Amino acid sequence: MNNLPNNTCDLFNLSGKTALITGSSQGIGLTLAEGLARAGANVVLNGRDEIKLANAAKALSGIEGISVHTLPFDVTDHSACATAVDQFESKHGAIDILVNNAGMQHRTPLEDFDPAMFDKLLQTNVASVFHVGQAVAKHMIKRGAGKMINIASIQTSLARPGIAPYTATKGAVANLTKGMATDWAQHGLQVNAIAPGYFDTPLNAALVADAEFTAWVSKRTPTGRWGNLPELVGACVFLSSAGSSFVNGHTLFVDGGMSSCL
């Protein structure tokens, strides 16, 4: 085989790369930022709460050999995304990796769902992927290289009562990922998605504490438990690295097998 490094582990080495992770002041975003940093990448944390971002950056600052930046902007504001990305690239250099992680959930029976909240879900979970993705892609296209990872969900392929609009947004993320790859692969970009199953996160704390729901998750998931956040890191590092150079438009389910069975 051609072009393989002497040490296969070098395929997954992100040293010298810079990764922007949206919605990364806590939860999945912060965990992925730490994982990318431990693989060698410099990381750029994004959110709207500057105090939470500063605390998150402080938590990562002890990782040797990497730099941590904060970039507060609203991912639902197209012009704010473009301005923030352009200014960062001008001041600090290339964003090599983008993780579109920002998202939200709202649970209400569909017949009672507030249209304003439906619009908010669309803006936060879908439009943000377009806004930030386009802003970063314009620079990546000029360089002829770049990695994007969009965070989808187990609800990309499955549904549960009370979250139909969320399910719609995550299905859209998977198809937008395919569209991004279709348009941008010719420019050297790889755009893929990660679809987490049920993970123990701060946003899921109430569900984790619900004995009945946790029993359902354990029974429904072949692995028999909730996922732990560090178990998402390997997929993100892979899709951010040279190891995934011919993977494009793919949604990788990290769900303990839930999407594979009835």
Phi, psi and omega in degrees: 000149183260153170068017174273138177291160178299323177252113184301331179300335179295339176301333186250011180277123183255017181302134179087352178269156176238130184240128172261125179240115179281153180058047190246025177277349179197177170059219183302315183300315180292321178297317179293322177299316178296318180297317178294321178297319180289344173271001174112354185279145164284143187238147178239114182269138181234147174178182179258340181267105186293330179291314178297322178296317180297320178294321178295318179297320179298322180295331182265351189293344181275357180285119188293137171086004181235159174248150180237125176245157170244142182221084182284124172198160182271114184291349178268000181252107187302313183291324178295321178298311182297317181297314182297315181294315180299316181293321178296313181299321181294324185270321190244346181106189191294141164266111185271333186226133173238128172247109178275090185254338185305135180189171179212166179228151173211128186248116177202141174308141188302323182293342180251005188292130181289123179303326179295323178289325175301314179298321180295320177298317179299316181294316185285319188267333184245304184300326180298325178296319176293311185301305184287321180300315180295317181300317181284321183299325181301327177279318180299320181299319178298327181273344181076024181196151176167155179236132173232136175234118177261136181269110177266222184190163169303331178286001170296329182238348182232162178230155172226156180300143172089357182227032182303315179297321177299316178301319178298319181294321183284331170296321178295322179300317180296318180286326174296324176301315177299318180294319177299315179297319181297320181280325193253351178300325180297342180260008178092012180264146168244124182237118181224174180229153171246131179247095178290147169278218180273114182243146178283096182234164175304323181289339179260011187304318181295322179289321178298323181284346180277108186301321181293316180292319178298323177296321177296314179302314182296321180285323185281335182266123180306325179291340172084024182194171169290153172280152175257138188309318180300342180286355174270345189294316183302317179297319182291318178297316178303310183287346177269352193250174176296340180296343181247032187296339180242021175255121185210134178075017186261143171252116182264113179278125176241085195219017180066014179095002185301319183284355184264355187216164177273000000 
